[in-house]
Amino acid sequence: MPSHEQAIASVCVCQSLSDMLQPIHLFRYDPLYKHIYILAGNNEGIEIIIFEQGNWEFYEDDET
Amino acid sequence: MTKPNFTQMTRKELKTYIRQNPTDDEAIRELFVNRRSPNAKKYPYPHSMSKEELDNIFRSKSQN
């Protein structure tokens, strides 16, 4: 299961994506790595990993 | 059904595959873990950020 911090961070990230009218294509918790993966954006160009501690990483894909 | 070779796929192909197979952790890990960018921007647990700060991050991403 995701950690408490991870769960809260997910809500904040998804709400911000939604505020910006960005579609969310994938929302996935990985039980092995304990990451949450989000694939979002009009061109699927927004990749986000949310770590167990609630910190997160934003990867902007130029290739999309 | 044999699985495609994920390591041979472009990012775009991987994303198309993941959208069609959102439970395939192997494909998802190839995109989010194996091809993770060393330059990806990291952010702290959003609880320590204001909503405005968070929105500004996403606003800049959404203009692409």
N, CA and C atoms of all chains as a GROMACS GRO file, in nm:
protein
  384
    1MET      N    1   0.083  -0.120   0.000
    1MET     CA    2   0.000   0.000   0.000
    1MET      C    3   0.087   0.126   0.000
    2PRO      N    4   0.038   0.234  -0.060
    2PRO     CA    5   0.115   0.358  -0.057
    2PRO      C    6   0.128   0.412   0.085
    3SER      N    7   0.231   0.491   0.109
    3SER     CA    8   0.247   0.553   0.240
    3SER      C    9   0.150   0.671   0.251
    4HIS      N   10   0.133   0.718   0.373
    4HIS     CA   11   0.045   0.832   0.398
    4HIS      C   12   0.091   0.954   0.316
    5GLU      N   13   0.221   0.984   0.323
    5GLU     CA   14   0.276   1.100   0.252
    5GLU      C   15   0.255   1.086   0.100
    6GLN      N   16   0.274   0.964   0.054
    6GLN     CA   17   0.259   0.938  -0.089
    6GLN      C   18   0.113   0.960  -0.133
    7ALA      N   19   0.022   0.917  -0.049
    7ALA     CA   20  -0.121   0.932  -0.081
    7ALA      C   21  -0.159   1.080  -0.087
    8ILE      N   22  -0.112   1.157   0.011
    8ILE     CA   23  -0.144   1.300   0.013
    8ILE      C   24  -0.080   1.370  -0.108
    9ALA      N   25   0.045   1.334  -0.137
    9ALA     CA   26   0.113   1.396  -0.251
    9ALA      C   27   0.039   1.365  -0.381
   10SER      N   28  -0.015   1.244  -0.391
   10SER     CA   29  -0.088   1.205  -0.512
   10SER      C   30  -0.211   1.292  -0.533
   11VAL      N   31  -0.281   1.320  -0.424
   11VAL     CA   32  -0.400   1.405  -0.435
   11VAL      C   33  -0.360   1.544  -0.483
   12CYS      N   34  -0.254   1.600  -0.424
   12CYS     CA   35  -0.209   1.735  -0.462
   12CYS      C   36  -0.169   1.739  -0.610
   13VAL      N   37  -0.093   1.639  -0.653
   13VAL     CA   38  -0.046   1.636  -0.791
   13VAL      C   39  -0.163   1.619  -0.888
   14CYS      N   40  -0.254   1.526  -0.857
   14CYS     CA   41  -0.367   1.502  -0.947
   14CYS      C   42  -0.460   1.623  -0.951
   15GLN      N   43  -0.478   1.688  -0.837
   15GLN     CA   44  -0.564   1.807  -0.835
   15GLN      C   45  -0.504   1.916  -0.922
   16SER      N   46  -0.372   1.937  -0.912
   16SER     CA   47  -0.308   2.040  -0.993
   16SER      C   48  -0.318   2.006  -1.141
   17LEU      N   49  -0.300   1.880  -1.177
   17LEU     CA   50  -0.314   1.839  -1.317
   17LEU      C   51  -0.455   1.870  -1.366
   18SER      N   52  -0.552   1.838  -1.282
   18SER     CA   53  -0.692   1.860  -1.317
   18SER      C   54  -0.723   2.010  -1.329
   19ASP      N   55  -0.666   2.090  -1.238
   19ASP     CA   56  -0.685   2.236  -1.245
   19ASP      C   57  -0.638   2.290  -1.380
   20MET      N   58  -0.530   2.230  -1.433
   20MET     CA   59  -0.474   2.277  -1.559
   20MET      C   60  -0.535   2.207  -1.680
   21LEU      N   61  -0.644   2.137  -1.656
   21LEU     CA   62  -0.717   2.065  -1.763
   21LEU      C   63  -0.628   1.962  -1.833
   22GLN      N   64  -0.536   1.903  -1.758
   22GLN     CA   65  -0.448   1.802  -1.816
   22GLN      C   66  -0.505   1.662  -1.790
   23PRO      N   67  -0.522   1.583  -1.895
   23PRO     CA   68  -0.574   1.448  -1.875
   23PRO      C   69  -0.472   1.359  -1.804
   24ILE      N   70  -0.521   1.266  -1.724
   24ILE     CA   71  -0.435   1.168  -1.656
   24ILE      C   72  -0.459   1.033  -1.723
   25HIS      N   73  -0.354   0.978  -1.785
   25HIS     CA   74  -0.371   0.855  -1.862
   25HIS      C   75  -0.342   0.731  -1.780
   26LEU      N   76  -0.250   0.746  -1.684
   26LEU     CA   77  -0.213   0.629  -1.605
   26LEU      C   78  -0.188   0.672  -1.461
   27PHE      N   79  -0.242   0.596  -1.369
   27PHE     CA   80  -0.214   0.618  -1.227
   27PHE      C   81  -0.189   0.480  -1.170
   28ARG      N   82  -0.068   0.455  -1.124
   28ARG     CA   83  -0.030   0.318  -1.089
   28ARG      C   84   0.060   0.315  -0.966
   29TYR      N   85   0.024   0.231  -0.870
   29TYR     CA   86   0.113   0.207  -0.756
   29TYR      C   87   0.193   0.081  -0.784
   30ASP      N   88   0.324   0.091  -0.770
   30ASP     CA   89   0.413  -0.023  -0.794
   30ASP      C   90   0.454  -0.081  -0.658
   31PRO      N   91   0.399  -0.199  -0.624
   31PRO     CA   92   0.426  -0.255  -0.491
   31PRO      C   93   0.572  -0.297  -0.472
   32LEU      N   94   0.644  -0.324  -0.581
   32LEU     CA   95   0.783  -0.366  -0.570
   32LEU      C   96   0.874  -0.248  -0.538
   33TYR      N   97   0.863  -0.141  -0.615
   33TYR     CA   98   0.947  -0.024  -0.595
   33TYR      C   99   0.888   0.077  -0.498
   34LYS      N  100   0.759   0.056  -0.466
   34LYS     CA  101   0.685   0.148  -0.379
   34LYS      C  102   0.680   0.290  -0.436
   35HIS      N  103   0.664   0.298  -0.568
   35HIS     CA  104   0.648   0.426  -0.636
   35HIS      C  105   0.505   0.438  -0.684
   36ILE      N  106   0.460   0.561  -0.701
   36ILE     CA  107   0.338   0.585  -0.778
   36ILE      C  108   0.380   0.650  -0.908
   37TYR      N  109   0.329   0.595  -1.018
   37TYR     CA  110   0.361   0.649  -1.151
   37TYR      C  111   0.237   0.718  -1.208
   38ILE      N  112   0.257   0.835  -1.262
   38ILE     CA  113   0.147   0.906  -1.328
   38ILE      C  114   0.194   0.947  -1.467
   39LEU      N  115   0.115   0.911  -1.565
   39LEU     CA  116   0.139   0.955  -1.703
   39LEU      C  117   0.024   1.048  -1.739
   40ALA      N  118   0.058   1.171  -1.773
   40ALA     CA  119  -0.047   1.270  -1.793
   40ALA      C  120  -0.011   1.365  -1.907
   41GLY      N  121  -0.101   1.460  -1.931
   41GLY     CA  122  -0.075   1.564  -2.030
   41GLY      C  123  -0.142   1.536  -2.163
   42ASN      N  124  -0.171   1.643  -2.234
   42ASN     CA  125  -0.242   1.629  -2.361
   42ASN      C  126  -0.166   1.542  -2.460
   43ASN      N  127  -0.033   1.547  -2.455
   43ASN     CA  128   0.047   1.464  -2.546
   43ASN      C  129   0.119   1.354  -2.470
   44GLU      N  130   0.067   1.318  -2.355
   44GLU     CA  131   0.130   1.218  -2.268
   44GLU      C  132   0.273   1.258  -2.235
   45GLY      N  133   0.295   1.388  -2.233
   45GLY     CA  134   0.432   1.436  -2.215
   45GLY      C  135   0.470   1.464  -2.070
   46ILE      N  136   0.381   1.435  -1.976
   46ILE     CA  137   0.412   1.460  -1.836
   46ILE      C  138   0.422   1.326  -1.763
   47GLU      N  139   0.543   1.298  -1.711
   47GLU     CA  140   0.564   1.175  -1.635
   47GLU      C  141   0.602   1.213  -1.493
   48ILE      N  142   0.532   1.156  -1.397
   48ILE     CA  143   0.559   1.189  -1.258
   48ILE      C  144   0.578   1.061  -1.178
   49ILE      N  145   0.681   1.062  -1.092
   49ILE     CA  146   0.698   0.952  -0.996
   49ILE      C  147   0.682   1.012  -0.857
   50ILE      N  148   0.598   0.952  -0.775
   50ILE     CA  149   0.584   0.997  -0.637
   50ILE      C  150   0.645   0.890  -0.547
   51PHE      N  151   0.744   0.932  -0.469
   51PHE     CA  152   0.819   0.838  -0.386
   51PHE      C  153   0.752   0.817  -0.251
   52GLU      N  154   0.803   0.718  -0.179
   52GLU     CA  155   0.741   0.678  -0.053
   52GLU      C  156   0.737   0.791   0.050
   53GLN      N  157   0.837   0.878   0.046
   53GLN     CA  158   0.845   0.988   0.143
   53GLN      C  159   0.755   1.105   0.104
   54GLY      N  160   0.690   1.096  -0.012
   54GLY     CA  161   0.600   1.202  -0.054
   54GLY      C  162   0.667   1.304  -0.145
   55ASN      N  163   0.800   1.295  -0.161
   55ASN     CA  164   0.867   1.381  -0.259
   55ASN      C  165   0.840   1.323  -0.397
   56TRP      N  166   0.856   1.404  -0.496
   56TRP     CA  167   0.819   1.358  -0.630
   56TRP      C  168   0.909   1.416  -0.736
   57GLU      N  169   0.905   1.353  -0.850
   57GLU     CA  170   0.995   1.386  -0.959
   57GLU      C  171   0.913   1.408  -1.085
   58PHE      N  172   0.951   1.506  -1.160
   58PHE     CA  173   0.880   1.549  -1.277
   58PHE      C  174   0.969   1.530  -1.397
   59TYR      N  175   0.928   1.451  -1.489
   59TYR     CA  176   1.010   1.432  -1.609
   59TYR      C  177   0.934   1.484  -1.729
   60GLU      N  178   0.991   1.583  -1.793
   60GLU     CA  179   0.928   1.639  -1.910
   60GLU      C  180   0.989   1.576  -2.034
   61ASP      N  181   0.907   1.506  -2.107
   61ASP     CA  182   0.956   1.432  -2.221
   61ASP      C  183   0.944   1.516  -2.347
   62ASP      N  184   1.057   1.547  -2.407
   62ASP     CA  185   1.055   1.630  -2.529
   62ASP      C  186   1.005   1.550  -2.649
   63GLU      N  187   1.032   1.422  -2.644
   63GLU     CA  188   0.994   1.338  -2.758
   63GLU      C  189   0.843   1.311  -2.758
   64THR      N  190   0.786   1.300  -2.641
   64THR     CA  191   0.646   1.259  -2.614
   64THR      C  192   0.604   1.131  -2.682
   65MET      N  193   0.032  -1.501  -2.590
   65MET     CA  194   0.077  -1.383  -2.663
   65MET      C  195   0.217  -1.345  -2.617
   66THR      N  196   0.307  -1.327  -2.712
   66THR     CA  197   0.442  -1.287  -2.672
   66THR      C  198   0.445  -1.135  -2.652
   67LYS      N  199   0.520  -1.097  -2.551
   67LYS     CA  200   0.529  -0.954  -2.520
   67LYS      C  201   0.629  -0.887  -2.612
   68PRO      N  202   0.604  -0.763  -2.648
   68PRO     CA  203   0.705  -0.692  -2.727
   68PRO      C  204   0.831  -0.667  -2.645
   69ASN      N  205   0.939  -0.641  -2.715
   69ASN     CA  206   1.064  -0.610  -2.647
   69ASN      C  207   1.063  -0.460  -2.610
   70PHE      N  208   1.037  -0.435  -2.482
   70PHE     CA  209   1.018  -0.296  -2.439
   70PHE      C  210   1.143  -0.212  -2.455
   71THR      N  211   1.259  -0.277  -2.439
   71THR     CA  212   1.383  -0.199  -2.447
   71THR      C  213   1.408  -0.145  -2.588
   72GLN      N  214   1.343  -0.208  -2.688
   72GLN     CA  215   1.362  -0.166  -2.827
   72GLN      C  216   1.264  -0.056  -2.869
   73MET      N  217   1.166  -0.030  -2.784
   73MET     CA  218   1.062   0.065  -2.822
   73MET      C  219   1.104   0.209  -2.794
   74THR      N  220   1.052   0.302  -2.874
   74THR     CA  221   1.074   0.444  -2.845
   74THR      C  222   0.986   0.481  -2.726
   75ARG      N  223   1.011   0.596  -2.667
   75ARG     CA  224   0.928   0.641  -2.554
   75ARG      C  225   0.782   0.651  -2.597
   76LYS      N  226   0.763   0.703  -2.718
   76LYS     CA  227   0.626   0.720  -2.768
   76LYS      C  228   0.555   0.586  -2.783
   77GLU      N  229   0.627   0.488  -2.837
   77GLU     CA  230   0.568   0.354  -2.853
   77GLU      C  231   0.536   0.292  -2.718
   78LEU      N  232   0.628   0.313  -2.623
   78LEU     CA  233   0.606   0.259  -2.489
   78LEU      C  234   0.481   0.318  -2.426
   79LYS      N  235   0.466   0.448  -2.442
   79LYS     CA  236   0.350   0.515  -2.383
   79LYS      C  237   0.220   0.466  -2.447
   80THR      N  238   0.221   0.446  -2.577
   80THR     CA  239   0.103   0.393  -2.646
   80THR      C  240   0.070   0.254  -2.592
   81TYR      N  241   0.175   0.173  -2.575
   81TYR     CA  242   0.154   0.038  -2.523
   81TYR      C  243   0.100   0.042  -2.379
   82ILE      N  244   0.155   0.129  -2.298
   82ILE     CA  245   0.113   0.138  -2.157
   82ILE      C  246  -0.033   0.184  -2.147
   83ARG      N  247  -0.071   0.273  -2.234
   83ARG     CA  248  -0.212   0.318  -2.231
   83ARG      C  249  -0.306   0.204  -2.264
   84GLN      N  250  -0.260   0.114  -2.349
   84GLN     CA  251  -0.344  -0.001  -2.385
   84GLN      C  252  -0.331  -0.117  -2.286
   85ASN      N  253  -0.221  -0.115  -2.209
   85ASN     CA  254  -0.196  -0.223  -2.112
   85ASN      C  255  -0.155  -0.162  -1.977
   86PRO      N  256  -0.250  -0.093  -1.912
   86PRO     CA  257  -0.213  -0.015  -1.793
   86PRO      C  258  -0.176  -0.098  -1.670
   87THR      N  259  -0.185  -0.231  -1.681
   87THR     CA  260  -0.145  -0.313  -1.566
   87THR      C  261  -0.012  -0.385  -1.592
   88ASP      N  262   0.051  -0.355  -1.703
   88ASP     CA  263   0.176  -0.422  -1.736
   88ASP      C  264   0.294  -0.351  -1.667
   89ASP      N  265   0.325  -0.399  -1.548
   89ASP     CA  266   0.429  -0.332  -1.468
   89ASP      C  267   0.566  -0.335  -1.535
   90GLU      N  268   0.591  -0.438  -1.612
   90GLU     CA  269   0.721  -0.449  -1.679
   90GLU      C  270   0.741  -0.332  -1.776
   91ALA      N  271   0.638  -0.303  -1.855
   91ALA     CA  272   0.645  -0.192  -1.951
   91ALA      C  273   0.652  -0.060  -1.876
   92ILE      N  274   0.574  -0.048  -1.771
   92ILE     CA  275   0.570   0.077  -1.694
   92ILE      C  276   0.705   0.104  -1.628
   93ARG      N  277   0.769  -0.002  -1.577
   93ARG     CA  278   0.902   0.016  -1.514
   93ARG      C  279   1.008   0.050  -1.618
   94GLU      N  280   0.993  -0.001  -1.739
   94GLU     CA  281   1.089   0.035  -1.844
   94GLU      C  282   1.085   0.186  -1.868
   95LEU      N  283   0.963   0.242  -1.872
   95LEU     CA  284   0.950   0.385  -1.897
   95LEU      C  285   0.990   0.469  -1.776
   96PHE      N  286   0.938   0.432  -1.659
   96PHE     CA  287   0.953   0.518  -1.542
   96PHE      C  288   1.081   0.492  -1.461
   97VAL      N  289   1.132   0.369  -1.466
   97VAL     CA  290   1.251   0.338  -1.385
   97VAL      C  291   1.376   0.331  -1.473
   98ASN      N  292   1.375   0.245  -1.574
   98ASN     CA  293   1.495   0.226  -1.655
   98ASN      C  294   1.531   0.350  -1.737
   99ARG      N  295   1.428   0.423  -1.779
   99ARG     CA  296   1.456   0.542  -1.862
   99ARG      C  297   1.436   0.671  -1.785
  100ARG      N  298   1.443   0.660  -1.657
  100ARG     CA  299   1.429   0.778  -1.574
  100ARG      C  300   1.542   0.876  -1.606
  101SER      N  301   1.505   1.001  -1.620
  101SER     CA  302   1.606   1.100  -1.656
  101SER      C  303   1.686   1.144  -1.535
  102PRO      N  304   1.818   1.148  -1.549
  102PRO     CA  305   1.900   1.198  -1.437
  102PRO      C  306   1.876   1.347  -1.415
  103ASN      N  307   1.818   1.414  -1.515
  103ASN     CA  308   1.793   1.559  -1.504
  103ASN      C  309   1.652   1.591  -1.458
  104ALA      N  310   1.576   1.488  -1.425
  104ALA     CA  311   1.437   1.513  -1.384
  104ALA      C  312   1.433   1.605  -1.263
  105LYS      N  313   1.338   1.695  -1.264
  105LYS     CA  314   1.328   1.789  -1.153
  105LYS      C  315   1.260   1.723  -1.034
  106LYS      N  316   1.321   1.745  -0.918
  106LYS     CA  317   1.266   1.684  -0.797
  106LYS      C  318   1.196   1.789  -0.713
  107TYR      N  319   1.088   1.751  -0.651
  107TYR     CA  320   1.012   1.842  -0.567
  107TYR      C  321   0.985   1.777  -0.432
  108PRO      N  322   0.974   1.860  -0.330
  108PRO     CA  323   0.950   1.805  -0.196
  108PRO      C  324   0.804   1.764  -0.177
  109TYR      N  325   0.779   1.700  -0.069
  109TYR     CA  326   0.643   1.663  -0.027
  109TYR      C  327   0.555   1.788  -0.038
  110PRO      N  328   0.447   1.784  -0.117
  110PRO     CA  329   0.371   1.907  -0.145
  110PRO      C  330   0.307   1.974  -0.024
  111HIS      N  331   0.303   1.905   0.088
  111HIS     CA  332   0.249   1.965   0.210
  111HIS      C  333   0.328   2.089   0.250
  112SER      N  334   0.457   2.091   0.212
  112SER     CA  335   0.541   2.204   0.248
  112SER      C  336   0.538   2.314   0.141
  113MET      N  337   0.452   2.296   0.040
  113MET     CA  338   0.441   2.397  -0.066
  113MET      C  339   0.303   2.461  -0.060
  114SER      N  340   0.294   2.584  -0.109
  114SER     CA  341   0.161   2.645  -0.116
  114SER      C  342   0.094   2.596  -0.244
  115LYS      N  343  -0.038   2.610  -0.246
  115LYS     CA  344  -0.113   2.570  -0.366
  115LYS      C  345  -0.065   2.650  -0.487
  116GLU      N  346  -0.031   2.776  -0.461
  116GLU     CA  347   0.014   2.862  -0.570
  116GLU      C  348   0.147   2.813  -0.630
  117GLU      N  349   0.238   2.774  -0.540
  117GLU     CA  350   0.367   2.721  -0.587
  117GLU      C  351   0.347   2.598  -0.675
  118LEU      N  352   0.259   2.511  -0.626
  118LEU     CA  353   0.231   2.386  -0.696
  118LEU      C  354   0.169   2.416  -0.832
  119ASP      N  355   0.071   2.507  -0.832
  119ASP     CA  356   0.004   2.542  -0.957
  119ASP      C  357   0.101   2.603  -1.058
  120ASN      N  358   0.196   2.683  -1.008
  120ASN     CA  359   0.292   2.744  -1.099
  120ASN      C  360   0.378   2.640  -1.170
  121ILE      N  361   0.411   2.534  -1.097
  121ILE     CA  362   0.490   2.426  -1.156
  121ILE      C  363   0.412   2.364  -1.271
  122PHE      N  364   0.286   2.334  -1.244
  122PHE     CA  365   0.205   2.267  -1.346
  122PHE      C  366   0.166   2.360  -1.459
  123ARG      N  367   0.152   2.487  -1.427
  123ARG     CA  368   0.115   2.583  -1.531
  123ARG      C  369   0.226   2.589  -1.636
  124SER      N  370   0.349   2.590  -1.591
  124SER     CA  371   0.460   2.597  -1.686
  124SER      C  372   0.468   2.471  -1.772
  125LYS      N  373   0.429   2.357  -1.715
  125LYS     CA  374   0.434   2.230  -1.790
  125LYS      C  375   0.320   2.223  -1.890
  126SER      N  376   0.210   2.286  -1.858
  126SER     CA  377   0.090   2.271  -1.939
  126SER      C  378   0.093   2.356  -2.064
  127GLN      N  379   0.192   2.444  -2.073
  127GLN     CA  380   0.197   2.532  -2.190
  127GLN      C  381   0.262   2.465  -2.309
  128ASN      N  382   0.318   2.348  -2.288
  128ASN     CA  383   0.387   2.280  -2.399
  128ASN      C  384   0.286   2.223  -2.500
   0.00000   0.00000   0.00000
